[in-house]
Amino acid sequence: MATVEFDPQPLQAYSNLEKAGAETLLDAIDDAIDALETDPGNAVVRRRSFGDGLWGMPVRDRSEDWLIIWERDATAEDLIVVQVPRCRPIRLTAAEAP
């Protein structure tokens, strides 16, 4: 069983959902985190791969879609960190935009 920790920004987003009373979405997120803690190797929690060990797990309720982005901590094999992805923005020209 793994331990899941949140980086500050995802933790703040979770707290904001609690304050807003988004019970259905919070339940879905809690279920996803429970699955991640139980078996981080399961395909259910590894729906999206961003490479280099960074994974995404979609979570939905009736009105919102969220993506939990996570990776194993490099210093502790049984620690999972939910985070904001580290990526640079991509600028498209008008000709390249969909």
N, C-alpha and C positions, 0 to 999 in steps of 0.2 A: 504494500500500500504506500502510495506517495503522499507527500504533504504539498498542498497548493498554497502559494502566497501570491498576493497581488502587488504589482508595482503601484506607485501613488496615483497615476491617472486612472487606471481601471478601477482602483478602489474608490476613487471619488465618483466615478460614473455609477458604480454599484450603490454607493451611499445616496446619490441623487435619485436613483430609482426607488430606494426605500422611502425617501422623503416624499416622493410623488405618489406613493401607494400603488406602484405598478406590480401588484401581487402575482399576476399570471406570468409576466416576464421574469420576475425574480425567481419564481418556482422553476421555470425552465432553465434559468442560469444555474440555480442550485443543483438541479438534477444533472446538468452537464458537468459541473465541477465535481459532483460525487462520482460520476463515471470516470472522470479524469484521475481522481484520487485512487479509485479502485484498480484501474488498468490503463496506464498511459500508453501502452502498446496496442490497445484495441483500435480497430479501424474506425469505430464510431467517433472517437475523439481526435482522429487524424484525417478528417475529411478533406482539408486543404493543406497542401505542402507549399511552403515558401522557400524551401531549401535551407541548408545549413542547420537543420534541426528545429526550424521554426514551423509551427503547425497552427491550423485554424479549425475551429469547430463552430458551425452555424447554430444559432439559437433563435427560435421564433416564437412569437405569440400571435394573437389575431391581427395586430396592427404594426408590429415592428419586427425587423430582422436585425440581429446582432451577430458579430463574429468574435468569439473568444480566441485570442491569439496567445499561444503559449510555447514554452520551450523548457527543456530540462536545464536546471542550473548546472553550470560547468564544474562547480566545486562539490556538489552533493548529488549523487545519482538519484536519491529518493525525493528530491525537491523539484517541484514544478513552479515556474514563474509565469503568471498571467501578465501580459505587458502590452504596451503600445508598440507597434512595429517600428523598428529602426530602418527607415528607408528615406531616400531622397525623393522629392517631388519630380515628376516628369513633365516638362513643358512641351505641349504640342502646338504646332503652327496651325492656322486655320485650315490649310490643305490636308493636314494629317488627322484632324479631329473627325470622329465618327459622325 
